[in-house]
Amino acid sequence: MQLLSQLTAALRKAWTPSFLRDVLCEFLGTTLFLFAGLASVVLWPADLAPAANFPLDPVGLALKCSSSPLHVALGFGLSLVLVTTCLGPRASGGVHLNPAVSLALALGLRVSPWRAVLYIGVQLLGGICASATLHGISSAPLCGEGALNQLAPGVYSSQAFAVEMFITFILALVVFATGRPESPFQQLGPVAVGLSVTVGHLVTMSYTGCEMNPSRSFGPAVMALNFKNQWVYWAGPCAGAMLAAVLRDVVLRPRWGCLRDWLLEFRGAVLLSPRSEPTSLEHTGAPGDPPPQPGARM
């Protein structure tokens, strides 16, 4: 009951124009990013003649799911660069567009847990919206090859979990590295994150379909009502992103002296409203320094 009352209080204080804009940016950004990425898989003309094995679009072109790793990798990577460039500056601390990234940032206390929960909810909704829109305008089924992530023949779920964890680990490290205010690569953050997504698809698309983002697989799974191996596409990316957060804050750039320090800061973060939480992806203070004042940019 206490947890529910804290969540209710946080949500009551959250309905400010800036917070609602952040939530809208997450939903709109995830929808546009996943629509463009999934479209690179589904909206692909096979040839100019009708084909018996593939559905036809309104102008008579045979459609099938693209099997070109480079084509799909560029679709996802470039769309992420464009969306984050356009919407990132409009949101406090940038846009996440990925439940695994939001979870890792919440673990590192860079966003409040309540904000992360709302972000994950609208990201999943954005994945469903992108899949539904694509399904409505395309004759190619989303359950075809590539659109709905499936393990390649002979690939065990444990292997797929390890692969997804590794590539999402790289993505999360790039997010943390480019999110520091003093980072020389901060302005190139969208490009670096987009490149990490492109590399992930080039490496693992023919192995697991390359997920790296639970909302990417959740949307097509809902539309196709096929949730086979969904745990892999949730557990792998989330584990990889959280592992990157732990490595970043414990080894590469230590922020806490012990687990008790993290628990104390986490307790404070739980009680904070979204109005007074951090507005960037990085704490700049050294371990042991007092926390920044509410609303300050960290």
URWO-V426316 format. One record per residue. N is the residue number from 0. RES is the residue in three letters. OMEGA is omega in degrees with one decimal (NA if undefined). BURIAL is I if it has 16 or more other C-alpha atoms within 10 Angstrom, else O. D_FIRST is the distance of its C-alpha to the first C-alpha in whole Angstrom. Layout:
# URWO-V426316
N&RES&OMEGA&BURIAL&D_FIRST ; N&RES&OMEGA&BURIAL&D_FIRST
This chain:
# URWO-V426316
0&MET&179.2&O&0 ; 1&GLN&178.4&O&4 ; 2&LEU&179.8&O&5 ; 3&LEU&179.1&O&5 ; 4&SER&177.2&O&6 ; 5&GLN&178.6&I&9 ; 6&LEU&179.3&I&10 ; 7&THR&179.4&O&10 ; 8&ALA&179.6&O&12 ; 9&ALA&-179.8&I&14 ; 10&LEU&179.6&O&15 ; 11&ARG&179.6&O&16 ; 12&LYS&-172.4&O&19 ; 13&ALA&-170.7&I&20 ; 14&TRP&173.5&O&22 ; 15&THR&180.0&O&25 ; 16&PRO&-178.5&O&28 ; 17&SER&179.8&O&29 ; 18&PHE&178.3&I&25 ; 19&LEU&175.7&O&26 ; 20&ARG&178.2&O&29 ; 21&ASP&179.5&I&28 ; 22&VAL&178.4&I&26 ; 23&LEU&178.4&I&29 ; 24&CYS&178.2&I&31 ; 25&GLU&-178.7&I&29 ; 26&PHE&-178.1&I&29 ; 27&LEU&-179.3&I&33 ; 28&GLY&178.9&I&34 ; 29&THR&179.9&I&32 ; 30&THR&-178.5&I&34 ; 31&LEU&-179.3&I&37 ; 32&PHE&-177.4&I&37 ; 33&LEU&176.8&I&37 ; 34&PHE&-179.9&I&39 ; 35&ALA&-179.7&I&42 ; 36&GLY&179.6&I&41 ; 37&LEU&177.3&I&41 ; 38&ALA&177.6&I&44 ; 39&SER&177.4&I&46 ; 40&VAL&-169.9&I&45 ; 41&VAL&-174.9&I&46 ; 42&LEU&-174.8&I&48 ; 43&TRP&-178.6&I&51 ; 44&PRO&-179.9&I&55 ; 45&ALA&177.6&O&56 ; 46&ASP&-177.0&O&60 ; 47&LEU&-179.4&O&62 ; 48&ALA&177.2&O&63 ; 49&PRO&179.1&O&61 ; 50&ALA&-176.0&O&59 ; 51&ALA&-173.0&O&59 ; 52&ASN&-176.0&O&56 ; 53&PHE&176.8&I&54 ; 54&PRO&-177.9&I&52 ; 55&LEU&173.7&I&54 ; 56&ASP&-174.8&I&53 ; 57&PRO&-178.9&O&55 ; 58&VAL&173.1&O&58 ; 59&GLY&177.9&O&58 ; 60&LEU&177.4&I&57 ; 61&ALA&-177.6&I&56 ; 62&LEU&172.1&I&52 ; 63&LYS&179.5&I&51 ; 64&CYS&-178.9&I&48 ; 65&SER&176.3&I&49 ; 66&SER&-179.6&I&50 ; 67&SER&179.6&O&51 ; 68&PRO&-178.7&I&49 ; 69&LEU&179.9&O&50 ; 70&HIS&-178.0&I&50 ; 71&VAL&-179.5&I&46 ; 72&ALA&178.4&I&45 ; 73&LEU&178.3&I&47 ; 74&GLY&180.0&I&45 ; 75&PHE&-176.0&I&42 ; 76&GLY&-177.8&I&43 ; 77&LEU&178.1&I&45 ; 78&SER&177.8&I&42 ; 79&LEU&178.3&I&39 ; 80&VAL&-176.9&I&42 ; 81&LEU&-177.4&I&42 ; 82&VAL&-179.6&I&39 ; 83&THR&176.6&I&38 ; 84&THR&-177.6&I&41 ; 85&CYS&-172.0&O&40 ; 86&LEU&-177.7&I&36 ; 87&GLY&-179.9&I&35 ; 88&PRO&-178.8&O&37 ; 89&ARG&-176.2&O&35 ; 90&ALA&178.3&I&32 ; 91&SER&-179.7&I&30 ; 92&GLY&179.6&I&31 ; 93&GLY&179.2&I&32 ; 94&VAL&-179.2&I&31 ; 95&HIS&176.8&I&30 ; 96&LEU&-173.4&I&31 ; 97&ASN&179.0&I&29 ; 98&PRO&179.6&I&26 ; 99&ALA&177.7&I&27 ; 100&VAL&178.0&I&28 ; 101&SER&179.1&I&25 ; 102&LEU&179.6&I&23 ; 103&ALA&178.6&I&26 ; 104&LEU&176.0&I&26 ; 105&ALA&177.5&I&22 ; 106&LEU&177.0&I&23 ; 107&GLY&177.4&I&25 ; 108&LEU&174.9&I&23 ; 109&ARG&168.9&I&26 ; 110&VAL&-179.7&I&23 ; 111&SER&177.9&I&19 ; 112&PRO&-179.1&I&17 ; 113&TRP&178.1&I&16 ; 114&ARG&178.9&I&19 ; 115&ALA&179.1&I&20 ; 116&VAL&179.1&O&18 ; 117&LEU&177.8&O&19 ; 118&TYR&-179.2&I&23 ; 119&ILE&179.0&I&22 ; 120&GLY&-178.7&I&22 ; 121&VAL&175.4&I&25 ; 122&GLN&176.6&I&27 ; 123&LEU&176.7&I&26 ; 124&LEU&176.8&I&27 ; 125&GLY&176.7&I&30 ; 126&GLY&178.0&I&31 ; 127&ILE&-179.6&I&31 ; 128&CYS&178.6&I&33 ; 129&ALA&-179.8&I&36 ; 130&SER&180.0&I&36 ; 131&ALA&178.6&I&36 ; 132&THR&179.4&O&39 ; 133&LEU&177.9&I&41 ; 134&HIS&-178.2&I&41 ; 135&GLY&-176.1&O&42 ; 136&ILE&-176.5&O&45 ; 137&SER&175.0&I&46 ; 138&SER&-178.7&I&48 ; 139&ALA&-178.5&I&47 ; 140&PRO&178.3&I&44 ; 141&LEU&-179.5&I&41 ; 142&CYS&179.5&I&41 ; 143&GLY&-177.5&I&44 ; 144&GLU&174.0&I&45 ; 145&GLY&-178.5&I&43 ; 146&ALA&173.9&I&41 ; 147&LEU&-176.4&I&39 ; 148&ASN&178.0&I&38 ; 149&GLN&178.2&I&40 ; 150&LEU&177.2&I&41 ; 151&ALA&178.4&O&45 ; 152&PRO&179.4&O&47 ; 153&GLY&179.7&O&47 ; 154&VAL&178.3&O&44 ; 155&TYR&-178.9&O&41 ; 156&SER&178.0&O&37 ; 157&SER&177.1&O&37 ; 158&GLN&179.0&I&40 ; 159&ALA&177.3&I&38 ; 160&PHE&-178.8&I&35 ; 161&ALA&-179.5&I&37 ; 162&VAL&179.8&I&39 ; 163&GLU&178.5&I&36 ; 164&MET&-177.0&I&34 ; 165&PHE&-175.6&I&38 ; 166&ILE&176.8&I&38 ; 167&THR&173.7&I&35 ; 168&PHE&178.6&I&35 ; 169&ILE&179.4&I&38 ; 170&LEU&-178.3&I&36 ; 171&ALA&177.3&I&33 ; 172&LEU&178.1&I&36 ; 173&VAL&178.6&I&38 ; 174&VAL&179.9&I&35 ; 175&PHE&-176.7&I&34 ; 176&ALA&-177.9&I&38 ; 177&THR&-178.7&I&39 ; 178&GLY&179.8&I&35 ; 179&ARG&179.9&I&37 ; 180&PRO&-178.3&I&38 ; 181&GLU&-178.6&O&41 ; 182&SER&177.3&O&42 ; 183&PRO&-178.3&O&45 ; 184&PHE&-175.6&O&44 ; 185&GLN&-179.6&I&41 ; 186&GLN&178.4&O&43 ; 187&LEU&-178.1&O&44 ; 188&GLY&179.3&I&40 ; 189&PRO&179.5&I&40 ; 190&VAL&-179.4&I&44 ; 191&ALA&179.1&I&43 ; 192&VAL&177.1&I&39 ; 193&GLY&177.6&I&41 ; 194&LEU&178.6&I&44 ; 195&SER&176.5&I&41 ; 196&VAL&178.1&I&40 ; 197&THR&178.8&I&44 ; 198&VAL&178.7&I&45 ; 199&GLY&178.8&I&42 ; 200&HIS&179.2&I&43 ; 201&LEU&-175.6&I&47 ; 202&VAL&-166.9&I&46 ; 203&THR&-175.8&I&44 ; 204&MET&-178.6&I&44 ; 205&SER&-178.1&I&46 ; 206&TYR&179.3&I&44 ; 207&THR&-172.1&I&41 ; 208&GLY&-178.6&I&41 ; 209&CYS&-178.2&I&39 ; 210&GLU&177.9&I&36 ; 211&MET&-172.5&I&34 ; 212&ASN&-176.9&I&32 ; 213&PRO&179.8&I&29 ; 214&SER&178.3&I&29 ; 215&ARG&179.4&I&33 ; 216&SER&-176.2&I&33 ; 217&PHE&-178.8&I&30 ; 218&GLY&176.9&I&32 ; 219&PRO&178.7&I&35 ; 220&ALA&177.8&I&33 ; 221&VAL&-179.3&O&31 ; 222&MET&-179.6&I&35 ; 223&ALA&-175.7&I&37 ; 224&LEU&-179.8&O&34 ; 225&ASN&-176.6&O&35 ; 226&PHE&179.4&O&32 ; 227&LYS&178.9&O&34 ; 228&ASN&178.9&O&34 ; 229&GLN&-179.0&O&31 ; 230&TRP&178.9&O&29 ; 231&VAL&-175.4&I&32 ; 232&TYR&170.8&I&32 ; 233&TRP&-175.0&I&28 ; 234&ALA&-177.9&I&28 ; 235&GLY&179.6&I&31 ; 236&PRO&-178.8&I&31 ; 237&CYS&178.5&I&27 ; 238&ALA&179.6&I&29 ; 239&GLY&-179.8&I&32 ; 240&ALA&179.7&I&30 ; 241&MET&176.1&I&28 ; 242&LEU&177.2&I&31 ; 243&ALA&178.6&I&32 ; 244&ALA&179.1&I&30 ; 245&VAL&179.5&I&30 ; 246&LEU&-177.9&O&34 ; 247&ARG&-171.2&I&34 ; 248&ASP&-178.8&I&32 ; 249&VAL&-174.2&O&33 ; 250&VAL&-172.3&O&36 ; 251&LEU&-177.7&O&38 ; 252&ARG&-172.1&O&36 ; 253&PRO&-179.7&O&34 ; 254&ARG&-178.0&I&31 ; 255&TRP&178.9&I&30 ; 256&GLY&-179.2&O&32 ; 257&CYS&-178.6&O&29 ; 258&LEU&-179.3&O&26 ; 259&ARG&177.9&O&24 ; 260&ASP&178.8&O&25 ; 261&TRP&-178.7&I&24 ; 262&LEU&178.5&O&20 ; 263&LEU&179.2&O&21 ; 264&GLU&178.1&O&22 ; 265&PHE&178.6&I&19 ; 266&ARG&176.8&O&16 ; 267&GLY&179.9&O&18 ; 268&ALA&179.5&I&18 ; 269&VAL&-177.0&I&14 ; 270&LEU&-179.7&I&14 ; 271&LEU&173.0&I&18 ; 272&SER&176.6&I&18 ; 273&PRO&-179.0&I&20 ; 274&ARG&-172.8&I&23 ; 275&SER&-177.6&O&23 ; 276&GLU&178.9&I&23 ; 277&PRO&179.2&I&26 ; 278&THR&172.8&I&29 ; 279&SER&-173.2&I&31 ; 280&LEU&-174.2&I&31 ; 281&GLU&168.9&I&32 ; 282&HIS&-178.8&I&31 ; 283&THR&-179.5&O&35 ; 284&GLY&177.8&O&35 ; 285&ALA&177.8&O&36 ; 286&PRO&-179.4&O&34 ; 287&GLY&176.9&O&33 ; 288&ASP&176.5&O&33 ; 289&PRO&-180.0&O&31 ; 290&PRO&178.7&O&28 ; 291&PRO&177.4&O&30 ; 292&GLN&178.3&O&29 ; 293&PRO&179.2&O&26 ; 294&GLY&179.2&O&28 ; 295&ALA&178.5&O&31 ; 296&ARG&-174.5&I&32 ; 297&MET&NA&I&32
